């Protein structure tokens, strides 16, 4: 190779290396810029904007029988019978009168209008004799309870403040996406106006707190005292109400979506109470097997397992084995969704319900009745125990009547059996009422699950069952 060719080759090689280095640096710079953009730069501004709307709540509740509490704490720490306080209260202190005591607790809340209405959690103010609200400027006011709803753990209180209050902006929790940045503000452990940041970890979480579970999960740090405080998006709008934490976990908190809370708060403000819609059906989620059995294209909709006589669904022509797919044009694909939509629909509203029957779509108008929470449950979805092949449902007045049981019965009801499963092979039958598990009484699905979980695999389980029109029987199953 001559000198010219060598020079040309070196020139081309140098140009290639330069291009590679430049491309690498540009890519790194772009990545760095992207990373910088992904981390919000306006947390401080969000905090400044929202802080005047966030309040600290302190309550005092009178607890009856405080004497027993004092005796518990002041007993002999070494476990002996002698008590160092006997010389003051005498040897019969244990039989002495119980004393009431004052229990103090704290939480958070946020101002929603200039009239002084404040949203918080029900568990923050429930049964409180005194509610004190402290604003961001350290001014303190007595608050009155406007109304509360234990089903969703929401409450509305009110203060009369002479100065201008700063209401917080309301957002749209439906527009939240997993991975979005959020900020929590509250008073964890009484440390007022604490700001923490994180992301939306999940949506639609069910944590077992009730039939209206629909929580936003976040890793923004939430601790006792944050309850009732706002979860804020990056536009400074409330998208949730911080409510619960996992006691044994870190970075796992839950907030009530503001879209769920908005209707509840409006009802509390208007009347101090919440009324919910009632369709009058028992329902359960579709399984892949049921989807195939009913020849559905997708696993969408909710199966009607029973229709209560004289209630709105029956009057409109809905029947058991129908599959409800929409309410007022809104698709529903789970028990939780259908229960939430119906419960939050105004009583007496002419509501459209779309369902599938024999492969054909039908739409009817239903005028919802008022839900009676004392005797009815919209959710009757069975509890699955896959290893036993048994489905259980909580006993209700409707089931008592349907299966001819006594109204004062307790136990858990067998709602269904997996074909070929252990329970079916042991001749457990639908409608059986399980009273005991290995001689331990079970009054709820929780009790049943607790007892069964104590039993090792391959060990024997004895069920004491009351069978309608037969009486008590004992069924033995090997786990």
C-alpha positions in Angstrom: 0.0 0.0 0.0 1.5 3.4 -1.0 1.8 6.4 1.1 -1.4 8.1 -0.3 -3.5 5.1 0.3 -2.2 4.7 3.9 -3.0 8.4 4.6 -6.5 8.0 3.2 -7.1 4.9 5.3 -6.0 6.7 8.5 -8.2 9.7 7.6 -11.3 7.4 7.2 -10.5 5.5 10.4 -10.1 8.8 12.4 -13.4 10.1 11.0 -15.2 6.8 12.0 -13.7 7.0 15.5 -14.7 10.6 15.9 -18.3 9.8 14.7 -18.5 6.9 17.2 -17.4 9.1 20.1 -19.7 11.9 19.2 -22.7 9.5 18.9 -21.9 7.9 22.3 -21.6 11.3 24.0 -24.8 12.5 22.4 -26.7 9.4 23.5 -25.4 9.7 27.0 -26.4 13.3 27.2 -29.8 12.6 25.8 -30.2 9.8 28.4 -29.1 12.1 31.1 -31.6 14.8 30.0 -34.3 12.2 30.0 -33.5 11.1 33.5 -33.5 14.7 34.7 -36.9 15.3 33.1 -38.4 12.1 34.7 -37.7 13.4 38.2 -40.0 16.4 38.9 -38.3 19.6 39.8 -41.3 21.3 41.4 -41.9 19.3 44.6 -41.2 22.4 46.6 -43.7 24.5 44.7 -46.3 21.8 45.0 -45.8 21.7 48.8 -46.0 25.5 49.1 -49.3 25.5 47.1 -51.0 22.6 48.9 -49.8 23.2 52.5 -52.4 25.9 53.4 -55.1 23.5 52.5 -53.9 20.6 54.7 -54.8 20.4 58.4 -53.8 18.5 61.5 -56.7 16.8 63.3 -56.6 15.9 67.0 -59.5 14.1 68.8 -60.4 13.1 72.3 -62.6 10.0 72.9 -64.0 8.8 76.2 -63.4 5.1 76.5 -65.6 3.3 79.1 -64.0 1.0 81.7 -60.6 2.7 81.8 -60.1 1.1 85.3 -59.3 -2.3 83.6 -56.7 -0.6 81.4 -55.0 0.9 84.4 -55.0 -2.5 86.2 -53.4 -4.1 83.2 -50.5 -1.7 83.0 -50.0 -1.4 86.8 -50.0 -5.1 87.5 -46.9 -6.8 89.0 -44.4 -6.8 86.2 -42.9 -10.1 87.5 -46.2 -12.0 87.2 -46.8 -12.4 91.0 -50.1 -11.8 92.7 -49.0 -8.9 94.8 -49.6 -5.4 93.4 -47.6 -2.3 94.4 -50.7 -0.2 94.3 -52.7 -2.3 96.7 -51.7 -0.1 99.6 -53.5 2.8 97.8 -56.5 1.0 96.4 -56.8 -2.0 98.7 -56.7 -5.7 98.0 -60.1 -5.7 96.2 -58.9 -3.4 93.5 -59.7 -5.9 90.8 -63.4 -5.8 91.8 -63.4 -2.0 92.1 -65.4 0.3 89.8 -64.2 0.7 86.2 -63.0 4.2 85.4 -63.5 5.9 82.1 -60.4 7.3 80.4 -59.6 9.8 77.6 -58.1 8.4 74.5 -56.3 10.9 72.3 -55.6 10.3 68.6 -54.5 12.3 65.6 -54.8 12.4 61.9 -54.9 14.7 58.9 -57.5 16.3 56.5 -57.8 18.9 53.8 -60.1 21.9 53.2 -62.4 21.6 50.2 -64.2 25.0 50.3 -64.1 28.4 51.9 -67.1 27.5 54.1 -64.8 25.4 56.2 -65.7 21.9 55.2 -62.8 19.4 55.7 -62.5 15.8 54.4 -60.8 13.2 56.5 -61.1 9.5 57.3 -63.9 8.1 59.4 -61.5 6.2 61.7 -59.9 9.5 62.6 -63.0 11.1 64.0 -65.3 8.1 64.8 -66.9 8.3 68.3 -64.8 11.4 69.1 -66.1 13.7 71.9 -63.9 16.6 70.8 -62.3 17.4 67.4 -59.6 20.0 67.1 -58.3 21.3 63.7 -55.0 23.1 63.4 -54.3 25.0 60.2 -50.9 25.5 58.5 -50.7 29.0 60.1 -51.0 27.3 63.6 -54.5 28.7 64.2 -56.7 26.1 66.0 -60.4 25.6 65.8 -63.1 23.3 67.2 -64.7 21.2 64.5 -68.1 19.7 64.3 -68.9 16.4 62.6 -71.1 16.8 59.6 -71.3 13.2 58.6 -69.3 10.0 58.2 -69.4 6.8 56.2 -67.8 3.7 57.7 -68.2 1.7 54.5 -65.7 3.8 52.6 -63.9 5.2 55.8 -64.7 8.8 54.8 -65.9 11.6 57.0 -66.7 15.3 56.6 -66.1 17.9 59.4 -66.5 21.7 59.5 -64.8 24.6 61.2 -65.9 28.3 61.5 -62.8 30.3 60.6 -63.1 34.1 60.3 -60.2 34.4 57.9 -59.9 33.3 54.3 -59.5 29.5 53.9 -57.6 28.0 51.0 -59.5 25.1 49.4 -57.4 22.4 47.7 -57.9 21.7 44.0 -59.7 18.5 43.1 -58.3 16.1 40.5 -59.4 13.1 38.5 -58.1 9.8 39.9 -59.2 8.0 36.7 -56.4 9.8 34.8 -53.7 8.5 37.1 -51.4 5.9 35.6 -49.1 3.5 37.4 -45.7 5.1 37.6 -47.1 8.7 37.9 -45.4 10.8 40.6 -47.6 11.7 43.6 -47.0 13.7 46.9 -48.5 12.9 50.3 -49.0 15.6 52.9 -50.1 15.1 56.5 -49.1 14.7 60.1 -47.4 11.3 60.6 -46.8 10.7 64.3 -48.0 14.2 64.9 -45.3 15.8 62.8 -47.4 18.4 61.1 -47.1 19.4 57.4 -44.8 16.5 56.5 -44.3 16.1 52.7 -43.3 12.8 51.1 -43.1 11.9 47.4 -43.3 8.6 45.5 -45.1 7.1 42.6 -48.4 5.3 42.0 -47.5 1.7 42.5 -50.9 0.1 41.5 -54.5 1.0 41.1 -57.7 -0.8 42.0 -56.2 -2.6 45.0 -58.4 -4.8 47.2 -57.0 -5.0 50.8 -60.0 -6.7 52.5 -61.3 -3.6 54.3 -64.8 -3.9 52.8 -66.9 -4.4 49.7 -66.0 -1.0 48.3 -62.2 -1.6 48.2 -60.7 0.3 45.3 -57.4 1.7 46.5 -54.5 3.6 44.9 -51.3 2.0 46.1 -48.3 4.3 46.5 -44.7 4.2 47.8 -44.9 7.8 49.0 -44.1 7.4 52.7 -47.3 7.1 54.7 -47.4 6.5 58.5 -49.9 6.7 61.4 -51.2 10.3 61.5 -51.2 10.6 57.7 -54.8 9.2 57.7 -57.2 11.6 56.0 -54.5 13.7 54.3 -54.4 14.3 50.6 -52.5 12.4 47.9 -51.6 15.0 45.2 -50.7 14.8 41.6 -48.0 16.9 39.9 -50.6 19.5 39.0 -51.3 20.1 42.7 -54.7 18.4 42.6 -56.0 15.9 45.1 -56.3 12.4 43.6 -56.7 10.4 46.7 -57.2 10.3 50.5 -54.4 8.6 52.4 -56.0 5.9 54.5 -54.1 2.7 55.2 -50.6 1.1 55.4 -49.3 -2.4 55.5 -48.0 -2.7 59.1 -45.3 -5.2 58.3 -44.2 -3.6 55.0 -42.3 -0.5 54.0 -43.2 1.8 51.1 -46.7 0.4 50.8 -49.5 2.8 51.4 -53.1 3.0 50.2 -55.4 6.0 49.3 -59.1 6.2 48.5 -59.5 7.5 44.9 -60.9 11.0 44.9 -63.5 10.0 42.2 -64.9 7.5 44.7 -64.8 10.0 47.6 -66.4 12.9 45.7 -69.9 11.5 45.6 -69.7 10.3 49.2 -68.6 13.8 50.3 -71.4 15.5 48.4 -74.0 13.3 50.1 -72.5 13.9 53.5 -72.5 17.6 52.9 -76.1 17.6 51.8 -77.6 15.3 54.4 -74.9 14.1 56.8 -75.5 10.5 55.6 -74.9 8.2 52.7 -77.6 6.2 50.8 -76.6 3.6 48.3 -78.3 2.0 45.3 -79.7 -1.5 45.5 -80.2 -3.7 42.4 -81.3 -6.8 44.3 -79.0 -9.5 42.9 -76.3 -11.9 44.1 -73.3 -11.9 41.9 -69.9 -13.5 41.3 -67.0 -13.0 38.9 -66.7 -15.1 35.8 -64.1 -17.8 35.6 -62.6 -19.1 32.3 -64.7 -22.2 32.7 -67.9 -20.1 33.0 -66.9 -17.9 30.1 -66.6 -21.0 28.0 -69.8 -22.6 29.3 -71.8 -19.5 28.5 -70.1 -19.2 25.1 -68.8 -15.7 25.7 -66.1 -14.1 23.5 -64.2 -12.6 26.5 -64.1 -12.9 30.2 -66.1 -9.7 30.8 -69.2 -9.2 32.8 -70.6 -10.4 36.1 -72.7 -13.5 36.6 -76.0 -13.1 38.4 -76.3 -16.1 40.8 -79.6 -15.1 42.3 -82.3 -12.5 42.1 -84.1 -11.3 45.2 -87.9 -11.4 45.0 -89.7 -8.0 44.7 -86.5 -6.1 44.2 -85.6 -3.8 41.2 -83.7 -6.5 39.2 -86.6 -9.0 39.3 -89.1 -6.2 38.5 -87.1 -5.4 35.4 -86.9 -9.0 34.2 -83.3 -9.8 35.1 -82.9 -13.5 36.0 -80.3 -15.8 37.6 -77.6 -16.9 35.1 -77.8 -13.6 33.2 -74.4 -11.9 32.8 -74.4 -8.1 33.4 -72.0 -6.3 31.2 -72.8 -2.6 31.4 -74.6 -0.1 33.7 -75.6 3.2 32.2 -73.2 2.4 29.3 -70.2 1.8 31.6 -68.6 -1.7 31.2 -68.4 -3.8 34.3 -66.1 -6.8 34.5 -65.9 -7.7 38.2 -68.0 -7.9 41.3 -66.1 -4.9 42.7 -66.9 -2.7 39.7 -70.6 -3.6 39.6 -71.0 -3.2 43.3 -69.3 0.2 43.2 -71.3 1.5 40.3 -74.7 0.5 41.7 -73.8 1.7 45.2 -72.9 5.1 43.9 -75.9 5.5 41.7 -78.7 7.8 42.9 -81.7 6.1 44.5 -84.7 6.1 42.2 -82.6 6.9 39.1 -83.8 5.3 35.9 -80.7 3.2 35.2 -79.9 1.1 32.1 -78.5 -2.4 32.7 -77.2 -4.4 29.8 -76.8 -8.2 30.1 -76.3 -11.3 28.1 -78.8 -14.2 28.1 -78.5 -17.2 25.8 -75.9 -15.4 23.7 -78.1 -12.4 23.1 -77.6 -8.9 24.5 -80.5 -7.2 26.2 -80.9 -3.8 27.9 -83.5 -2.9 30.5 -84.4 0.1 32.6 -84.1 -0.4 36.4 -85.2 2.0 39.1 -82.7 1.4 41.9 -84.0 1.0 45.5 -82.3 2.1 48.7 -79.7 -0.4 49.9 -80.3 -1.7 53.5 -76.8 -2.6 54.7 -78.1 -4.3 57.8 -79.6 -7.2 55.9 -78.2 -7.2 52.3 -74.9 -7.5 50.6 -74.5 -6.6 47.0 -71.4 -8.8 47.0 -72.0 -12.5 47.3 -68.9 -13.6 45.5 -67.8 -17.0 46.9 -64.5 -17.5 48.7 -62.4 -20.0 46.8 -60.6 -22.8 48.5 -58.9 -24.4 45.6 -57.2 -27.3 47.3 -60.5 -28.5 48.8 -62.6 -27.7 45.7 -65.1 -25.8 47.7 -66.7 -22.3 47.4 -68.0 -20.6 50.5 -70.3 -17.6 51.0 -71.2 -15.7 54.2 -74.6 -16.5 55.6 -77.3 -13.9 54.8 -81.0 -13.6 55.5 -81.7 -14.4 51.8 -79.6 -17.6 52.0 -81.3 -18.6 55.3 -84.7 -18.3 53.6 -83.5 -20.0 50.4 -82.1 -23.1 52.1 -84.6 -23.4 54.9 -82.3 -22.6 57.7 -83.1 -21.1 61.1 -82.8 -17.3 61.2 -80.4 -17.4 64.1 -78.0 -19.9 62.4 -74.3 -19.3 62.2 -71.6 -20.9 60.1 -70.4 -20.6 56.5 -72.5 -21.8 53.6 -71.3 -24.0 50.7 -72.1 -22.1 47.6 -70.5 -24.4 45.0 -68.2 -27.3 44.5 -65.4 -28.0 42.0 -66.3 -31.0 39.9 -64.1 -33.9 41.0 -62.7 -32.0 43.9 -62.0 -33.3 47.4 -65.1 -31.7 48.8 -67.4 -33.2 46.1 -65.8 -36.6 46.4 -66.4 -36.5 50.2 -70.1 -35.8 49.4 -70.2 -32.2 50.6 -73.2 -30.6 49.0 -74.2 -27.1 47.9 -76.3 -25.6 50.6 -74.5 -27.4 53.4 -73.8 -25.2 56.4 -70.4 -25.8 57.9 -70.6 -25.3 61.7 -67.2 -26.6 62.9 -63.8 -27.4 61.6 -62.0 -30.0 63.7 -64.4 -29.2 66.6 -63.7 -25.5 66.4 -66.8 -23.3 65.6 -66.6 -21.2 62.5 -69.0 -18.2 62.2 -67.4 -16.6 59.1 -65.3 -17.3 56.1 -62.4 -15.7 58.0 -62.8 -18.2 60.8 -63.0 -21.1 58.4 -59.8 -20.0 56.6 -58.0 -19.5 59.9 -58.8 -23.0 61.1 -58.0 -24.7 57.7 -54.7 -22.9 57.4 -53.6 -24.5 60.7 -54.0 -28.0 59.2 -51.0 -29.4 57.4 -51.2 -31.0 54.0 -52.2 -34.7 54.0 -53.8 -34.3 57.5 -57.5 -35.0 58.1 -60.1 -32.3 58.3 -63.5 -33.0 60.0 -66.4 -30.8 59.1 -69.5 -30.7 61.3 -72.2 -29.8 58.8 -75.9 -29.0 59.1 -77.6 -30.2 55.9 -81.0 -28.8 55.1 -83.9 -31.3 55.6 -81.3 -33.9 56.8 -79.7 -32.6 60.0 -76.1 -32.7 61.2 -73.5 -34.8 59.4 -69.8 -35.2 59.7 -67.6 -35.1 56.6 -64.0 -36.1 56.6 -61.5 -34.7 54.0 -57.8 -35.2 53.7 -56.2 -31.9 53.0 
